[in-house]
């Protein structure tokens, strides 16, 4: 905490013992970390594919975002990721996506089918 300039500005309690200040620091860090994690999940889930754009780039982008959220501790599993990809596709893909809701199909199978 010596390298932090404004601990009170970060919401850390500095008017108590070192142990209490440390606990306050850890609690503040956990809250900030949870916000980053939730924000990463929201970004992944709100990404949409637009017709006539590069589908491969879209899939690479989605996969990178998924890996980022997993690295932050997200519980988005393969099945969830598959459903996020399917729901990111526009209505013009409905005839294709209807076939992809097979529970035995993993995200890699889904991407290969698309």
C-alpha positions as CSV (number, residue, x, y, z in Angstrom):
1,X,0.0,0.0,0.0
2,X,3.0,2.3,0.2
3,X,3.0,2.6,-3.7
4,X,-0.6,3.8,-3.7
5,X,-1.0,7.6,-3.6
6,X,-4.6,8.1,-2.5
7,X,-5.8,5.1,-0.6
8,X,-8.8,6.9,0.8
9,X,-9.7,8.0,-2.7
10,X,-9.9,4.3,-3.6
11,X,-12.4,3.7,-0.8
12,X,-9.8,2.1,1.5
13,X,-10.1,2.7,5.2
14,X,-6.9,4.2,6.4
15,X,-8.1,5.4,9.9
16,X,-7.5,2.1,11.6
17,X,-4.9,-0.6,12.1
18,X,-2.8,-1.9,9.3
19,X,-4.7,-5.2,9.4
20,X,-8.0,-3.4,9.0
21,X,-6.6,-1.2,6.2
22,X,-5.4,-4.4,4.4
23,X,-8.8,-6.0,4.8
24,X,-10.4,-2.9,3.4
25,X,-7.9,-2.9,0.5
26,X,-8.7,-6.6,-0.3
27,X,-12.5,-6.0,-0.1
28,X,-12.2,-3.0,-2.5
29,X,-10.0,-5.1,-4.9
30,X,-12.6,-7.9,-4.9
31,X,-15.4,-5.5,-5.8
32,X,-13.4,-3.9,-8.6
33,X,-12.4,-7.4,-9.9
34,X,-16.0,-8.5,-9.9
35,X,-17.0,-5.4,-11.9
36,X,-14.3,-6.2,-14.5
37,X,-15.4,-9.8,-14.7
38,X,-19.1,-8.9,-15.2
39,X,-18.2,-6.2,-17.7
40,X,-16.2,-8.8,-19.8
41,X,-19.1,-11.2,-19.7
42,X,-21.5,-8.5,-20.8
43,X,-19.2,-7.4,-23.7
44,X,-19.1,-11.1,-24.9
45,X,-22.9,-11.5,-24.6
46,X,-23.7,-8.2,-26.3
47,X,-21.4,-8.8,-29.3
48,X,-23.5,-9.3,-32.5
49,X,-22.6,-10.5,-35.9
50,X,-23.8,-8.4,-38.9
51,X,-24.5,-9.8,-42.3
52,X,-21.9,-9.1,-44.9
53,X,-19.0,-8.8,-42.4
54,X,-16.2,-11.3,-42.1
55,X,-17.5,-14.3,-40.2
56,X,-14.0,-15.7,-39.5
57,X,-13.0,-12.4,-37.8
58,X,-16.3,-12.5,-35.8
59,X,-15.6,-16.0,-34.5
60,X,-12.0,-15.1,-33.7
61,X,-13.2,-12.0,-31.8
62,X,-15.8,-14.0,-29.9
63,X,-13.3,-16.8,-29.0
64,X,-10.8,-14.2,-27.7
65,X,-13.5,-12.5,-25.6
66,X,-14.6,-15.9,-24.2
67,X,-11.0,-16.7,-23.3
68,X,-10.6,-13.3,-21.6
69,X,-13.7,-13.9,-19.5
70,X,-12.6,-17.4,-18.6
71,X,-9.2,-16.0,-17.5
72,X,-11.0,-13.6,-15.2
73,X,-12.9,-16.5,-13.6
74,X,-16.1,-16.6,-15.6
75,X,-18.1,-19.8,-15.5
76,X,-19.2,-19.5,-19.1
77,X,-18.7,-23.1,-20.3
78,X,-18.6,-24.6,-23.8
79,X,-22.4,-25.0,-24.0
80,X,-23.0,-21.4,-22.9
81,X,-20.5,-20.1,-25.4
82,X,-22.2,-22.1,-28.2
83,X,-25.5,-20.5,-27.3
84,X,-23.9,-17.0,-27.1
85,X,-22.6,-17.5,-30.7
86,X,-25.9,-18.7,-31.9
87,X,-27.8,-15.8,-30.3
88,X,-25.3,-13.3,-31.8
89,X,-26.3,-14.2,-35.3
90,X,-29.0,-12.1,-37.0
91,X,-32.5,-13.3,-37.8
92,X,-31.4,-14.0,-41.4
93,X,-29.5,-17.0,-40.1
94,X,-32.6,-18.6,-38.4
95,X,-32.8,-21.4,-40.9
96,X,-29.3,-22.4,-40.0
97,X,-29.3,-21.7,-36.2
98,X,-32.4,-23.8,-35.6
99,X,-30.3,-26.9,-36.3
100,X,-27.6,-25.9,-33.9
101,X,-29.5,-26.2,-30.6
102,X,-28.5,-29.9,-30.3
103,X,-27.3,-30.3,-26.7
104,X,-24.7,-32.8,-27.8
105,X,-23.0,-30.3,-30.1
106,X,-20.1,-28.3,-28.6
107,X,-19.1,-24.8,-29.7
108,X,-16.3,-26.2,-32.0
109,X,-18.9,-28.3,-33.8
110,X,-21.2,-25.4,-34.1
111,X,-18.6,-23.2,-35.6
112,X,-17.5,-25.9,-38.0
113,X,-21.1,-26.3,-39.1
114,X,-21.5,-22.5,-39.7
